[in-house]
Amino acid sequence: MKRLNRNSNDPHKSTGNDAVSRAPEPKCGLNPMKLMGIFVACLMILSVLFSVSVIFNDPIYESVWIGAEARVLEVNPQPEVRGSQDDSSHPAEVPKDKLLGGLLAAGFDERSCLSRYQSVLYGKPLSHIPSSYLISRLRRYEARHKQCGPFTESYNKTLEQLKSGKQTGPSDCNYVVWVSFSGLGNRILTLASAFLYALLTDRVLLVDRGVDVADLFCEPFPEVSWLLPTDFPLTAQFSSFDQKFVYSYGNMLKNNHFANSTKVPPYVYLHLAHDYDDQDKLFFCDEDQSSLQKVPWLIMKSDNYFVPSLFLSDSFEQELRKLFPEKQTVFHFLGRYLFHPTNQVWGLITRYYQAYLAKADEKIGIQIRVFDTGAGPFQHVLDQILACTLKEKLLPEINRQANTVSTPVKQKSTAVLMTSLNSGYFERLRDMYWEYPSTTGEVIGVYQPSHEGYQQTEKQMHNMKAWAEMYLLSLTDKLVTSAWSTFGYVAQGLGGLKPWILYKPENHTVPNPPCRQLMSMEPCFHAPPFYDCKKKTGVDTGALVPHVRHCEDMSWGLKLFDNEK
Ligand code: GDP
């Protein structure tokens, strides 16, 4: 589901995971020193605005800069990467393959982000082996991030260019800024897509904090933060960047900006959200990529896993083949590389895992996401869950006749982890296996960590729980997910699982079949372009190459596969 997820109150809330120390925010007051300070600040703002308007001499940028907050840069010459605060009590155990076969860099402070090196303790090594080329490119990216990240000399220089509009030749470092937008599952998928785009184009990824990014994820790159500094001049405008924004790539094309001007614009906004139009979609064409190549700042807003369309580009194709010889591992590797729960979220995950899941012989995850309007639980959804899990023999039938009492002999135990905004499905399944014995004699425990009722994007703990639940689902042995849900895609991708997907019900009726097992663990790109850039005509982009095809759960979506049809 694609929804706006910005907090208009304070998008730059400080957290313990912030790698950058902050200058104190100015407060209001009327003493003479403060008045003098305000006066000097006003002069600075005016001088910046004046130089920008003179030098750009381009009306399309004026209104942005008039609205932009011109604040003095925070100074922290050696930003230090830290995890969240809750890091003192846990001994940092060091598992064997804590670096996931070289995917992760060594040398992070383990206590500041326990999940980074402890994930393998929870029974989840990688499901495939990353290519040595991917590993070397990640190390190269990390070196580049260290050279170009926030507050480095190169960053300060490129930021100056953005502020002044003075282009003093090609910049040493170019950036892609990911804007926090939409539900958490969507955000995780778009962040992975933006990172892959940064890898392919030699850009540095910087991340808008939104309301909660630093509370959810540890820093993924050594030494230099991935968080966009709070004084980045365009941040205040991010919420107004939308499809109609005049400086979006699509609108700049419509205004012939690139055709009429040889000047490289200081930044371009890439609108890659579900409502993007044909011009915005030209982003995926090679010719357009060369127009964008020299632009130092690309600001990207998306709620789509757009990776499959990158595989259709001639200019990226060869590199992608070397990075990912197995196509369906893209999100699995990038997800495990980038997304490490902060210590607070790791606490939610590990306490729940140990209390309810660890001792079971088998762990089954069931993720229920209902896109229908109206309060659930719905009978047809419950019927579908049962039809799928019983038919596919993921769960045993119950014996309504027998009233047997289990013998003290150890039976196979199965823990079912359910996640849903609603508690109704969990209660019905739990009661079923409580009231009747299973025909196989196995003992079934059914658990659901939260039932938040509805999507509450502004609540900090809500998103922490959502993240913890996606991660817990990824730790199961077999997974059932709901069609169209990015929440489920994240779980399957992190866990390296091919889930059984519950088809989306129409007219409150159980689909037939109710579910099927996926052939690829990759997420689905829900709103891909259907355009042949070379022939300049519409085309079915799901029929061009064997490894980019339509998704099992959404007929118009695109997805990466390894196996032939
Ligand atoms: P999608 O809408 O299913 O694609 O997934 P998103 O994660 O992008 O957006 C749904 C949002 O609703 C989540 O981020 C959560 O905030 C909330 N949500 C949906 N299902 C659950 C659930 O099972 N558990 C929790 N804790 N939150 C959920």
Residues whose N, C-alpha, C, O or C-beta is under 5 A from the ligand:
A	BS01	GDP	M1 G183 L184 G185 N186 I368 R369 T419 S420 L421 S450 E452 Q455 Q456 H462 K465 A466 E469 W484 S485 T486 F487
